[in-house]
Amino acid sequence: MRSGAKVAVVGGVFVLAAGGIGYGAYSMLGSDGGGDGGKVASRNATPEVKTGPPSAEEITEASKSFFDAWAAGDASTAALLTNNEAEAEPVLASYGEDAHIGKVKITPGPAVGTTVPYTVKATVSYGGKAKPLSYASELTVVRGLTTGKALVDWEPTVVHPKLTAGATLMTGESSTAAIEAVDRNGTVLTKEKYPSLSTILDTLRQKYGDSAGGSPGVETWIDPAEDGQADINLLTLAKGKPGKVRTSLDAGVQAAAEQAVKRFDESSVAAVQPSTGAILAIANNRKDGYNAAMTGQLAPGSTMKIVTAAMIIQNGLGSINSAVECPATVQWEGVTFHNLKDFSIRNATLREAFAQSCNSTFIKPIKPLGGRAGTALGQEARDYFGLGQDNWQTGVPSFDGRIPESSGTETAASYIGQGKVLMSPLNMASVTATVKNGGFKQPYLIARALDNRPFASARPLPAGVAEQLRQMMRYTATSPTGTGTRSMATVGGDKGAKTGSAEVDGQTSNSWFTGFSNDLAAAAVVQSGGHGGDAAGPLVAEVLRAGR
């Protein structure tokens, strides 16, 4: 965390003072943002309070008055034009006082309903240095509940799209030294060229900046509300001397991942080197900026059948060429589970059922486990795939999967990647990497040698089990009936895949896909993307092609 005083509201005194001063200024403006706008009412009359959505004229007037006050540096007046004066005023005041942002010009765009988009162009000045700052955001105009006035609906994002509740805009000398993050080959990684790495680079700076040998610079940043969160750098006025931090990323694979996720909104992809566990790429295309590729927690759907297949083989419930049943439906404690479009396979083997992603095949054989059915999948995942123990140390925040003990119909659902099973793309890339390598290597973005942190470990997969899983994934990626064949058609080398779709209540299924090519494994999710091969598959294929 950087140092710097935060603006505070002290009891009710500050609010009353700001309200008194601001009200007078606002009344002189004669706007609809608060007060009576200069109207005089008789002593006994009941003021008329408007209701319903603000009109187009009110939206234009309210937003313009707010923009004018904000641009003029009049925080108290601007705050009065919102529906939360107490929270808005200190944030708006810090814009000029703590962040040293001036010469503000706000240009609104056409309103979309009650939402007004706009661009901000300003200048940050500090210590004799000045630089332009520009960004885009939006606000919404609502009707005040008690006054009936058209007001700006207050959110910190009104001031800056990356500002959150309790966070503060600051400008000054950074308390953390600058870093120059590089990939495994020494190529410099920047936010501009690799935007998906933005939060990762901020975290690396916070965590390793002081030990990397650099010096601080002069910057504008967002000081987060919670301790331990990384500052978000917005502008550098004077560069410090950066210390070098080497990552496991591969610039070429990262570039392919960045390009791949542009295909679909709310998509994420991760790539891992099976032989080492090195994370070669992390990319996201999300409105919220969340690093779902590493910390997302979503049901992985049928990609989880890789782990289920391993458990089936190791418990003597089947093998790659053994005969299995693949009926259109299967019952579990009175609940019917279906295959996609109720397909079935006659005279199926486990390999064919895996390639066509037959749900009933991966539920029906579990019944002989009896009381162990609710724990066997989690045990397999922990013991051989390194999942679900909350002990991955990648170098930045990450999630290492959740496969809790289950009962009832949740047990059946878990074996096809539903129920309470949760994974990230990094988790599923690691599952595939474990199969390809024959054993788990904890994914990492920063080498262990940099800070001597412990790595998670797991037992090697029995050689025969690993080979059967590889063959099933290869068949899924190359056979005429394989659900991954179309997506993997352009991928060369020794390749394998598994598709998945995870049902979400009332929404289109999330699309999942994971695959390997030689010494590269990748996994992707596209929320509401449908079948695994439709959306996530092409993303994984593009990343795998870059690893040749």
Order of alpha helices (4+ residues) and beta strands (2+ residues): alpha-alpha-alpha-alpha-beta-beta-beta-beta-beta-beta-alpha-beta-beta-beta-alpha-beta-beta-alpha-alpha-beta-beta-beta-beta-alpha-alpha-alpha-alpha-alpha-alpha-beta-beta-beta-alpha
